[in-house]
Structure formats: structure tokens, C-alpha cells
Amino acid sequence: MSEFLTFNKSKAYIEESSQHLAGGVNSTFRTGMQPNALSFTSGEGAYLTDLDGNKLIDYYLGMGPMILGYNPTSIKQAIQKGIEEGIFFGAQNKHELIAAQMINKLVPSSELVRFCTSGSEAVQASLRLARAATKKNLIIKFEGHYHGWFDNVLWSNKPSLQHAGRRDNPNLVAWTEGQDVHSGDSIVVLPWNDIDLLKKRLSKNDIAAVIMEPAMCNSGGISPKANYLKKTKEACKLHNALLIFDETITGFRFAPGGAQEYYGILPDITILAKAIANGFPVAAITGNKKLMSLLTQGKVVHGGTYNSQFLSMIATVKTLENYSKYNFHYELNNKTIFLKDGIEKVLFDEKITSILSSFPGFMFCGFGTNKQPIEYRDLLNLNNEMYSSFCLEMIKRGVRTLERGAWFISIEHSQDILEETIEIAKHAIVALKTK
Ligand SMILES: Cc1ncc(COP(=O)(O)O)c(C=O)c1O
């Protein structure tokens, strides 16, 4: 019998479900995983159990939301109680008010909140709001930053160097077939972390908003340069453009108030999602009263049948309660640093050229270069194939890691689990080297 885990039942499941579900999955981003996409039967704490009965230490965290771990008791109990009162009213409920009050207290730039059900939707609302507020149309986005899967923002997410064009005037590179080519007409793409290029483009005074991940977590794990966010904010103000922080990943993770608290720079509009409700489909757009009042006056349309869904709002309140615990983020950060240092030591000892970075609850690891990246194009030197083989060696040994190098860490990743992960990483690297 093999000493390694096998995933044959998941494989068979995906094959069967492919007869009924397109590709056997419900998101493009769930395909192409090694050894194959998995189907899960349960989750508890930092673990997921798959159809084959494998209990895996999980660093996907459902692509980020499960910061409290899988199936936390407090949420489970609140939902069990709440479901006695109802499922969905398609109207206002007491929990949405409490959730909004909590967000306004936690997130420094937030005065008014609107809920929706996904980060992608919240991004769309933010762009509409920015255009309405500035009476301008163009949006600046950055190479390598992801803002959801809709046509108008699915530009230059991961262009090859061949297609990316000149660094100081990048091409807009579409990600998918079928993308409306005209949706790029309102988008300007720039390299991130270059204040001079940004200022130069803003000086034409035709930009409605600059949208960014305040730390680039969808491609690598790249910090903003010192003062980059501050100078960006100043330049936006000077040229009457709004600054949108897409805190879908960083929100509530980097700090109770997200990256804006972590870096001390407040945007005009904030997108919140993922860690807002620990797995329930909730996102939010927030800003100051003046700006958000465009929504209240009905001047800017924002809809969504399932917005502030009753049970999701209960989960939001129960999730947000954790972020005002004084040591939550301290602990989350310590766990992340412990894991990063441990993996870094393994890679150093085994002489694997690599880069690592970490923020509270998020870590990035890439192979093939030791030059710390500053922008998306620097990541094109990474050896993604080798990293993907590493992930395969990890999952065979019981640790599930994302092949794009991101690691999401929850409050349930205990010291023992982190130590076990580091030990397994050592074995995985040795196996990789002997291949
Ligand atoms: C920064 C960022 N913005 C937007 C989105 C889209 O969010 P959703 O998948 O909830 O639509 C994501 C998803 O990963 C994201 O990371």
C-alpha cells in the first residue's frame, strides 16, 4: 500500500459530475488542481475531509473566507437559532443593522455600508459610485490585481511579458474568450507601486477612480512601497479621482480595520468580502456619508435579490465579533510568521531559491528567484511548475496548499498543526529534489 494519500474517489466524483455540471465544478478557479479537483464531505477547524476520507490540513480556507476555521461553533449555533425565525425576507432585518454598525466601528474609512453577495459585485458598485461622484468615466487598475470576474475589470490580471507591452504604457490584455472588447475602453492599466507613472496618468484629470488591492495578494504577496499608498491618495485628491481599496482579501485579515488600518491610509471607497462572514456569501461596499448618499438618494442604482440575506447577516455579526477581541490579529499574525519562518528555513536548508512574504493571516511563497518582487512583472521569473509539484508533494502528505503560492492561515491553525505542516514541507521538498 502506498504511504501517500490517494484521491481516487474525488477523481471519480468529478468525472461523474462532469456529466451534469460543466467541468464538474462551479468556478473556473476550481479546475486544474493537482492531483485533481477534490470533493469534500466535512470541515472542522483547520481541517477538511474529502470523499476519500483524507483529513487534510487546509491552507485554501475556501480561497480566503474561513479565517475562523471550518464550522466554528459560535456561527453554527447562531445559524441554528436564526433558522427558526426565517431564511430570507428580501427586505430589512435586525442583523444587517448590527453588522453595519460593527463595520463602521471597525473599518476606519467606513461611515455607511451597503451589503451584497460577492466581491465581484461590490467592485462593480464601487466603480459606478466613483463615476457618479466624479462625473468621469475612466478607471485605473494595475497589472496583476484581481477585482472579480466581470468583463470590465478582467484586464491584465496575468498577462505574459510578450503580451503585456511597454511597462510605462501597458497593453490591456483580456483574460478570457468572450470578454467584451469594448469593456476595456474605460480601463487604463498601469504597473503597481510606481508613483511617477500613476501621477503622470492622473495629471490628465480624466480618471474617475484608481482601484487596487492595497497589498497585492492575488499575484504574489507584495507590499506597497513606503509611502506609495499615501502618495497615491494625495495624487488622487489633487486630480479629483477616488481611491478604491479592494479589501476583499485584506479586509478584517490584516487588522480589524483591514489594510487601511494596517498601513494607515484611508481610501474613499472600500470593498469588503471573504473574511466578513466566514464562508457565507457576503460582501460590502463602504465609504463616507457624502459619497454613499448617492446610493441613498437612489441616484446610483445598486440592487441584488439576496443582499443582506437573513442568515448571512447573522454569520456576519458572529464573524465580526471576533475582530474586536484584543489579541485576535496578534495571534493570527504570530501563527503566520511562525509558518513563514519555518517554511523559509526548510527552503534555505534545502537550498531552494525562493521568496516568501507574510501579512497577518496570509503568506506567499514562490520558487525560482530570490529577488523580492515589487510589481506583477517581477513575478514572471517564478518557477510555477516547480511550485506546483511542491503542492502535489504536500497534498499527498496531507497538506492542501494553493498552487499560486498563496497560503491562508486561520485562527484554528494551532502550533501543532503549523509544526506538522513545516515538517511535511521538509519531506515534500526532499521528495521534489530527488525526482
Ligand atoms: C481582491 C479581490 N477582489 C474581488 C474578488 C472577487 O470576489 P468574489 O469571488 O467574491 O466575487 C476577489 C476574489 O478572490 C479578490 O481577491
PDBQT file of the ligand as one rigid body, heavy atoms in Angstrom, charges set to zero:
ROOT
HETATM    1  C1  LIG A 501      -9.160  41.382  -4.427  1.00  0.00    +0.000 C 
HETATM    2  C2  LIG A 501     -10.369  40.652  -4.921  1.00  0.00    +0.000 A 
HETATM    3  N1  LIG A 501     -11.383  41.352  -5.450  1.00  0.00    +0.000 NA
HETATM    4  C3  LIG A 501     -12.505  40.750  -5.885  1.00  0.00    +0.000 A 
HETATM    5  C4  LIG A 501     -12.645  39.393  -5.819  1.00  0.00    +0.000 A 
HETATM    6  C5  LIG A 501     -13.909  38.741  -6.308  1.00  0.00    +0.000 C 
HETATM    7  O1  LIG A 501     -14.628  38.285  -5.210  1.00  0.00    +0.000 OA
HETATM    8  P1  LIG A 501     -15.752  37.150  -5.405  1.00  0.00    +0.000 P 
HETATM    9  O2  LIG A 501     -15.027  35.912  -5.769  1.00  0.00    +0.000 OA
HETATM   10  O3  LIG A 501     -16.422  37.109  -4.068  1.00  0.00    +0.000 OA
HETATM   11  O4  LIG A 501     -16.647  37.637  -6.484  1.00  0.00    +0.000 OA
HETATM   12  C6  LIG A 501     -11.613  38.616  -5.291  1.00  0.00    +0.000 A 
HETATM   13  C7  LIG A 501     -11.727  37.154  -5.223  1.00  0.00    +0.000 C 
HETATM   14  O5  LIG A 501     -10.817  36.429  -4.943  1.00  0.00    +0.000 OA
HETATM   15  C8  LIG A 501     -10.431  39.257  -4.823  1.00  0.00    +0.000 A 
HETATM   16  O6  LIG A 501      -9.421  38.572  -4.303  1.00  0.00    +0.000 OA
ENDROOT
TORSDOF 0
